[in-house]
């Protein structure tokens, strides 16, 4: 089946075009090259995603066959469980993608623009399909077939499209309390100190409230990443974080130090402890 996000591409394109039309007349620093870069990265992500999907779908279906109970998808409650299960899995995928360098190297593509508009929503890594699917395998073991997961996860991602905007300031208070909104997600894309690594939710924001990662928007947001990249080179946008990681690994002498460069927090600085042979300085 076609992914809902692919079906929604014409809808995304129309809204991006409308927003861009008005934004270039109102925002002095609106970067049209960045918009085109985001769109090209988005199409690349779709193409690579189809390729990786052939591989990851096999593993999902294999685990689904092992599920002790198959969800009855002709009931409302099964779809409700799937809605929350998918968003819960997305929360942890998103959080770990900020807290573990290996996963951040994919996700950083989405954050690397210093702009914030609807086109940023489609600025996605070409290669994240290599790893992010593992976070959703428990949903297969819950008894949800691949087609149902694909539909629900697609709905989750389509929901997140509209929150990538500065046009909408605030939603009603009750909505802001339960759901992810443009205000909450602007915080997530901010590099202001109070905003770093906050508000990971997909559709809902209450997982952030429960797990202590929620921050209210309280000051003007500065967008981008701590170490900005210059230019619009698609390949470099997808690969710069890997290059930085390998450079960091070269400075470490021990296997433990190199592994911490891969699986530690992005940008983590640490002292490497090297155990010397106690006999190394003995004179013969």
PAVORO-783258 format. One record per residue (C-alpha): x, y, z. Coordinates in pm, 1 decimal. Layout:
PAVORO-783258
+----------+----------+----------+
|       xx |       yy |       zz |
+----------+----------+----------+
|        X |        Y |        Z |
...
+----------+----------+----------+
END
This chain:
PAVORO-783258
+----------+----------+----------+
|       xx |       yy |       zz |
+----------+----------+----------+
|      0.0 |      0.0 |      0.0 |
|    106.9 |    358.6 |    -59.9 |
|    218.0 |    540.9 |    252.4 |
|    -22.2 |    818.1 |    358.9 |
|    266.8 |   1066.0 |    351.1 |
|    319.4 |    993.1 |    -20.0 |
|    -49.9 |   1041.5 |    -92.5 |
|    -32.2 |   1372.6 |     96.1 |
|    255.5 |   1514.4 |   -113.1 |
|     28.9 |   1734.5 |   -334.3 |
|   -137.3 |   1871.6 |    -18.5 |
|    204.5 |   1945.3 |    135.7 |
|    323.1 |   2114.1 |   -185.4 |
|     17.0 |   2339.2 |   -204.0 |
|     48.7 |   2456.9 |    156.9 |
|    425.1 |   2514.4 |    123.2 |
|    361.8 |   2721.1 |   -191.0 |
|     92.3 |   2932.2 |    -22.1 |
|    305.1 |   2992.3 |    287.3 |
|    608.5 |   3081.6 |     75.5 |
|    406.8 |   3323.9 |   -138.9 |
|    307.1 |   3528.5 |    163.6 |
|    628.4 |   3480.5 |    363.4 |
|    861.8 |   3624.2 |     97.2 |
|    658.5 |   3945.0 |    114.1 |
|    663.2 |   3968.4 |    493.4 |
|    993.3 |   3815.3 |    608.9 |
|   1306.4 |   4002.7 |    514.5 |
|   1535.6 |   3702.9 |    567.1 |
|   1314.7 |   3435.0 |    411.1 |
|   1553.1 |   3189.1 |    244.0 |
|   1401.2 |   3053.1 |    -76.6 |
|   1710.3 |   2840.4 |   -148.3 |
|   1654.9 |   2669.1 |    184.9 |
|   1295.6 |   2593.9 |     86.8 |
|   1405.3 |   2424.7 |   -237.1 |
|   1674.3 |   2235.0 |    -46.9 |
|   1411.1 |   2109.5 |    197.3 |
|   1186.7 |   1994.1 |    -86.4 |
|   1467.9 |   1805.8 |   -262.7 |
|   1572.5 |   1644.1 |     65.2 |
|   1209.3 |   1543.8 |    115.3 |
|   1183.9 |   1371.8 |   -222.4 |
|   1515.4 |   1196.7 |   -158.4 |
|   1384.4 |   1074.8 |    174.9 |
|   1073.4 |    931.3 |      7.0 |
|   1280.5 |    748.5 |   -255.6 |
|   1525.1 |    598.5 |     -7.1 |
|   1237.6 |    523.9 |    232.0 |
|   1068.4 |    304.8 |    -29.6 |
|   1392.4 |    110.9 |    -74.8 |
|   1451.0 |     61.9 |    298.0 |
|   1082.7 |    -22.9 |    343.7 |
|   1123.8 |   -342.3 |    141.4 |
|   1382.0 |   -457.5 |    394.0 |
|   1222.6 |   -335.1 |    716.9 |
|    876.6 |   -457.0 |    622.4 |
|   1008.5 |   -812.6 |    618.7 |
|   1122.9 |   -786.4 |    981.3 |
|    799.0 |   -622.0 |   1090.9 |
|    587.6 |   -895.0 |    929.9 |
|    807.2 |  -1166.1 |   1080.2 |
|    750.4 |  -1030.0 |   1431.5 |
|    378.3 |   -982.5 |   1364.2 |
|    350.7 |  -1353.1 |   1288.7 |
|    497.4 |  -1422.6 |   1633.9 |
|    245.9 |  -1197.3 |   1811.5 |
|     38.7 |  -1407.4 |   2055.0 |
|   -273.9 |  -1200.3 |   1983.7 |
|   -388.9 |  -1033.6 |   1661.8 |
|   -575.5 |   -706.6 |   1714.9 |
|   -932.5 |   -694.1 |   1576.9 |
|   -907.1 |   -393.0 |   1347.3 |
|  -1281.8 |   -374.3 |   1296.0 |
|  -1309.9 |   -223.8 |   1646.7 |
|  -1261.1 |    139.6 |   1753.8 |
|  -1063.1 |     46.0 |   2063.9 |
|   -792.9 |   -137.4 |   1865.2 |
|   -730.4 |    173.6 |   1655.0 |
|   -725.6 |    385.4 |   1970.2 |
|   -458.3 |    161.4 |   2122.3 |
|   -260.6 |    183.0 |   1797.8 |
|   -285.0 |    564.0 |   1799.2 |
|   -130.9 |    589.6 |   2146.2 |
|    116.6 |    303.1 |   2093.8 |
|    250.2 |    462.8 |   1777.6 |
|    285.1 |    803.7 |   1940.1 |
|    454.4 |    649.8 |   2244.8 |
|    703.6 |    470.4 |   2018.9 |
|    756.4 |    792.4 |   1824.8 |
|    828.2 |    983.8 |   2146.4 |
|   1108.7 |    744.9 |   2241.3 |
|   1245.4 |    723.3 |   1887.6 |
|   1253.4 |   1103.8 |   1877.4 |
|   1405.0 |   1143.0 |   2223.3 |
|   1676.9 |    883.6 |   2165.7 |
|   1749.5 |   1046.3 |   1829.5 |
|   1853.4 |   1353.4 |   2029.3 |
|   2032.1 |   1170.9 |   2309.6 |
|   2237.4 |    911.3 |   2117.7 |
|   2481.8 |   1031.1 |   1855.8 |
|   2431.3 |    737.8 |   1618.8 |
|   2061.9 |    821.2 |   1579.7 |
|   2121.4 |   1197.4 |   1593.9 |
|   2343.3 |   1167.7 |   1284.9 |
|   2026.8 |   1087.5 |   1088.0 |
|   1787.7 |   1321.3 |   1267.4 |
|   2018.8 |   1625.0 |   1253.7 |
|   1918.8 |   1669.0 |    888.1 |
|   1573.3 |   1777.4 |    999.8 |
|   1714.1 |   2030.1 |   1247.8 |
|   1992.6 |   2171.6 |   1032.3 |
|   1788.9 |   2451.5 |    873.8 |
|   1803.5 |   2788.6 |   1048.8 |
|   1458.3 |   2864.3 |    909.2 |
|   1121.9 |   2748.6 |   1039.2 |
|    837.8 |   2698.3 |    795.6 |
|    626.6 |   2421.0 |    645.7 |
|    904.0 |   2314.0 |    408.0 |
|   1120.4 |   2221.5 |    709.1 |
|    869.1 |   1945.5 |    784.8 |
|    981.2 |   1757.1 |    472.8 |
|   1353.5 |   1817.3 |    535.4 |
|   1434.3 |   1458.8 |    631.6 |
|   1736.5 |   1230.3 |    628.4 |
|   1772.1 |   1010.7 |    323.0 |
|   1911.8 |    724.5 |    527.9 |
|   1717.8 |    720.6 |    856.2 |
|   1531.8 |    412.7 |    734.9 |
|   1845.7 |    216.0 |    818.8 |
|   1779.7 |    239.3 |   1191.2 |
|   1464.6 |    417.4 |   1309.1 |
|   1230.5 |    127.5 |   1227.5 |
|   1358.7 |    -74.0 |   1525.2 |
|   1164.0 |    151.9 |   1762.3 |
|    834.7 |     37.9 |   1610.8 |
|    888.3 |   -338.0 |   1617.8 |
|    707.2 |   -374.5 |   1955.0 |
|    390.2 |   -259.8 |   1777.1 |
|    412.4 |   -570.7 |   1559.7 |
|    433.7 |   -785.7 |   1873.4 |
|    119.5 |   -612.3 |   2003.5 |
|    -63.3 |   -769.5 |   1709.5 |
|    -96.2 |   -482.1 |   1462.1 |
|    -29.8 |   -577.1 |   1097.3 |
|    206.2 |   -370.7 |    884.2 |
|    -70.5 |   -205.4 |    682.2 |
|   -242.4 |    -76.7 |    998.2 |
|     83.7 |     51.5 |   1146.7 |
|    174.0 |    219.4 |    816.1 |
|   -162.4 |    395.0 |    805.1 |
|   -146.7 |    515.2 |   1166.0 |
|    217.8 |    620.7 |   1152.3 |
|    146.1 |    806.0 |    830.0 |
|   -136.3 |    991.2 |   1003.7 |
|    106.7 |   1080.2 |   1284.5 |
|    357.7 |   1227.0 |   1037.8 |
|     90.0 |   1414.1 |    842.8 |
|    -30.1 |   1569.6 |   1168.1 |
|    322.0 |   1693.2 |   1236.6 |
|    340.2 |   1878.7 |    904.4 |
|    122.0 |   2170.8 |   1011.7 |
|    310.7 |   2236.9 |   1336.5 |
|    618.1 |   2352.4 |   1140.8 |
|    501.0 |   2710.7 |   1112.7 |
|    546.1 |   3050.1 |   1274.4 |
|    211.3 |   3173.2 |   1140.4 |
|      5.9 |   3009.7 |   1417.2 |
|    106.5 |   3154.1 |   1753.5 |
|   -109.3 |   2961.8 |   2002.0 |
|   -399.2 |   2719.8 |   1996.3 |
|   -668.0 |   2716.3 |   2268.2 |
|   -529.0 |   2629.9 |   2613.3 |
|   -694.1 |   2286.2 |   2632.4 |
|   -550.7 |   2196.7 |   2290.8 |
|   -202.6 |   2317.0 |   2391.3 |
|   -219.8 |   2098.2 |   2702.1 |
|   -301.0 |   1773.8 |   2517.8 |
|   -165.2 |   1803.3 |   2165.2 |
|    159.5 |   1897.6 |   1999.3 |
|    124.5 |   2245.2 |   1845.5 |
|    332.5 |   2494.4 |   1645.3 |
|    428.3 |   2665.8 |   1972.6 |
|    551.4 |   2340.7 |   2130.0 |
|    736.6 |   2233.8 |   1817.6 |
|    904.6 |   2569.7 |   1768.7 |
|   1059.5 |   2505.4 |   2109.4 |
|   1179.7 |   2167.2 |   1987.1 |
|   1362.4 |   2327.8 |   1693.6 |
|   1521.0 |   2596.0 |   1910.3 |
|   1885.9 |   2617.7 |   2010.4 |
|   1809.8 |   2855.3 |   2298.0 |
|   1941.7 |   2700.7 |   2619.7 |
|   1599.0 |   2644.9 |   2778.8 |
|   1472.9 |   2479.1 |   2460.8 |
|   1748.9 |   2228.7 |   2382.9 |
|   1626.0 |   1868.0 |   2358.9 |
|   1267.6 |   1933.4 |   2463.1 |
|    915.3 |   1860.6 |   2335.8 |
|    960.3 |   1531.6 |   2150.3 |
|    592.8 |   1451.9 |   2101.7 |
|    434.7 |   1357.1 |   1770.1 |
|     60.4 |   1410.0 |   1793.0 |
|     38.3 |   1440.4 |   2171.4 |
|    241.9 |   1648.9 |   2413.0 |
|    147.6 |   1467.9 |   2734.5 |
|    429.1 |   1212.8 |   2703.8 |
|    667.6 |   1507.2 |   2735.7 |
|    476.6 |   1624.3 |   3042.7 |
|    492.1 |   1274.6 |   3193.8 |
|    862.8 |   1213.1 |   3123.7 |
|    986.7 |   1561.2 |   3211.1 |
|   1088.7 |   1683.7 |   2865.3 |
|    823.9 |   1954.8 |   2823.2 |
|    905.8 |   2325.5 |   2804.8 |
|    665.1 |   2609.7 |   2728.3 |
|    754.7 |   2864.6 |   2459.5 |
|    862.9 |   3172.1 |   2653.2 |
|   1117.3 |   3359.5 |   2440.0 |
|   1185.8 |   3410.5 |   2072.2 |
|   1323.7 |   3093.5 |   1918.6 |
|   1660.2 |   3069.9 |   1742.5 |
|   1644.9 |   2784.8 |   1495.3 |
|   1907.0 |   2541.5 |   1370.5 |
|   2179.4 |   2336.4 |   1535.3 |
|   2459.6 |   2421.1 |   1777.9 |
|   2725.8 |   2379.4 |   1509.0 |
|   2558.4 |   2523.3 |   1196.5 |
|   2639.6 |   2398.5 |    849.8 |
|   2683.8 |   2639.8 |    562.3 |
|   2542.4 |   2595.8 |    215.2 |
|   2280.8 |   2380.9 |     48.4 |
|   2474.9 |   2068.0 |    -50.8 |
|   2230.2 |   1779.3 |    -16.3 |
|   2493.0 |   1513.1 |     37.8 |
|   2680.9 |   1717.1 |    300.3 |
|   2358.3 |   1791.4 |    487.5 |
|   2302.9 |   1414.3 |    509.5 |
|   2659.6 |   1323.9 |    597.1 |
|   2828.6 |   1606.0 |    792.2 |
|   2738.7 |   1460.4 |   1133.4 |
|   2896.4 |   1126.7 |   1039.0 |
|   3215.0 |   1303.1 |    931.7 |
|   3226.8 |   1487.0 |   1265.5 |
|   3171.4 |   1161.2 |   1453.8 |
|   3454.4 |    981.1 |   1272.5 |
|   3687.0 |   1275.5 |   1337.7 |
|   3602.7 |   1252.1 |   1709.7 |
|   3668.6 |    876.9 |   1704.9 |
|   4016.6 |    934.1 |   1561.0 |
|   4111.7 |   1127.0 |   1874.7 |
|   4024.6 |    835.7 |   2104.5 |
|   4278.4 |    563.1 |   2179.4 |
|   4054.1 |    301.5 |   2337.2 |
|   3762.8 |     98.4 |   2205.1 |
|   3548.1 |    231.0 |   2490.0 |
|   3629.2 |    587.2 |   2392.5 |
|   3542.4 |    522.7 |   2028.3 |
|   3213.8 |    354.7 |   2121.8 |
|   3120.9 |    651.5 |   2341.2 |
|   3169.9 |    872.7 |   2036.2 |
|   2907.7 |    662.0 |   1856.6 |
|   2656.1 |    587.8 |   2130.1 |
|   2710.8 |    876.2 |   2371.7 |
|   2520.3 |   1203.4 |   2357.0 |
|   2583.3 |   1424.8 |   2052.6 |
|   2865.6 |   1666.2 |   2123.0 |
|   2948.9 |   1490.4 |   2449.0 |
|   3294.9 |   1575.2 |   2580.2 |
|   3463.3 |   1325.4 |   2806.8 |
|   3804.5 |   1241.7 |   2942.9 |
|   3936.4 |    913.8 |   2808.7 |
|   4092.4 |    687.9 |   3068.7 |
|   4377.0 |    477.8 |   2931.7 |
|   4502.2 |    191.8 |   3145.8 |
|   4877.5 |    171.0 |   3105.7 |
|   5078.0 |   -147.8 |   3144.0 |
|   5232.4 |   -116.4 |   3491.3 |
|   5557.7 |   -262.2 |   3359.4 |
|   5588.9 |    -21.1 |   3067.4 |
|   5821.5 |    221.3 |   3249.9 |
|   6032.3 |    -34.7 |   3428.7 |
|   6394.2 |    -37.6 |   3330.2 |
|   6532.0 |   -369.9 |   3221.7 |
+----------+----------+----------+
END
